[in-house]
Amino acid sequence: MTTELRDERLQELGESNYQMLRDTYCSIQQLKGLVDRMHAGFMQHGITFELDTLMAVKLTTDRLFDELECYLRPEFDPDSAYDDALAEEP
């Protein structure tokens, strides 16, 4: 692999990592907002969780976990990854 190709690959990997980090941050921010609303409702009015809010928390958590698992699993468990997703040998 040429130096130019390796530098290009590293740049693509950096952009991919940044995109995943940004998406994860946004998902966690949404999840925190939902949990804060649930907590505030309970503390101020004694309101227990509404099904809609609980489902929103579950869907956000599921989406966040699925995206992270898809992205991180090849790094932690390379035998479980598809051939296309396997890390490149140096």
C-alpha positions as CSV (number, residue, x, y, z in Angstrom):
1,M,0.0,0.0,0.0
2,T,1.5,3.3,-1.0
3,T,1.9,6.2,1.5
4,E,-0.7,8.3,-0.4
5,L,-3.2,5.5,-0.3
6,R,-2.6,4.8,3.4
7,D,-3.0,8.5,4.2
8,E,-6.3,8.6,2.2
9,R,-7.5,5.4,4.1
10,L,-6.6,7.0,7.4
11,Q,-8.5,10.2,6.5
12,E,-11.6,8.1,5.5
13,L,-11.4,6.2,8.8
14,G,-11.1,9.4,10.7
15,E,-14.2,10.8,9.0
16,S,-16.1,7.6,9.7
17,N,-15.1,7.7,13.4
18,Y,-16.1,11.4,13.6
19,Q,-19.5,10.7,12.0
20,M,-20.2,7.7,14.4
21,L,-19.1,9.8,17.4
22,R,-21.3,12.7,16.3
23,D,-24.3,10.4,15.8
24,T,-23.8,8.7,19.1
25,Y,-23.6,12.0,20.9
26,C,-26.9,13.1,19.3
27,S,-28.6,9.9,20.3
28,I,-27.3,10.1,23.9
29,Q,-28.4,13.8,24.0
30,Q,-32.0,12.7,22.9
31,L,-32.0,9.9,25.5
32,K,-30.9,12.3,28.2
33,G,-33.6,14.7,27.3
34,L,-36.2,12.0,27.5
35,V,-35.0,10.8,30.9
36,D,-34.8,14.4,32.2
37,R,-38.4,15.0,31.2
38,M,-39.5,11.8,32.8
39,H,-37.6,12.7,36.0
40,A,-39.0,16.3,36.1
41,G,-42.5,15.1,35.6
42,F,-42.3,12.7,38.4
43,M,-40.5,15.2,40.8
44,Q,-42.9,18.1,40.1
45,H,-46.2,16.4,39.6
46,G,-45.8,12.8,40.8
47,I,-46.5,11.7,37.2
48,T,-45.4,8.2,36.5
49,F,-44.0,7.3,33.1
50,E,-46.2,7.5,30.1
51,L,-46.1,4.7,27.6
52,D,-45.2,7.0,24.8
53,T,-42.2,8.4,26.7
54,L,-41.1,5.0,27.7
55,M,-41.3,3.7,24.1
56,A,-39.3,6.7,22.9
57,V,-36.6,5.9,25.5
58,K,-36.6,2.3,24.4
59,L,-36.5,3.0,20.7
60,T,-33.7,5.6,21.2
61,T,-31.7,3.1,23.3
62,D,-32.2,0.3,20.9
63,R,-31.1,2.4,17.9
64,L,-28.1,3.7,19.7
65,F,-27.0,0.2,20.8
66,D,-27.6,-1.3,17.3
67,E,-25.5,1.4,15.7
68,L,-22.7,1.1,18.2
69,E,-22.7,-2.7,18.0
70,C,-22.5,-2.6,14.2
71,Y,-19.7,-0.2,14.3
72,L,-17.7,-1.5,17.2
73,R,-18.2,-5.3,17.1
74,P,-15.7,-5.9,14.3
75,E,-13.1,-4.4,16.6
76,F,-13.9,-6.4,19.7
77,D,-15.1,-9.6,18.1
78,P,-13.6,-9.9,14.6
79,D,-14.7,-13.5,14.1
80,S,-18.3,-12.3,14.2
81,A,-18.0,-9.7,11.5
82,Y,-18.8,-10.1,7.9
83,D,-15.8,-10.4,5.6
84,D,-16.3,-6.9,4.2
85,A,-16.3,-5.4,7.7
86,L,-13.1,-7.1,9.0
87,A,-10.3,-4.8,9.9
88,E,-7.6,-4.5,7.3
89,E,-4.3,-6.2,8.1
90,P,-1.4,-3.8,8.5
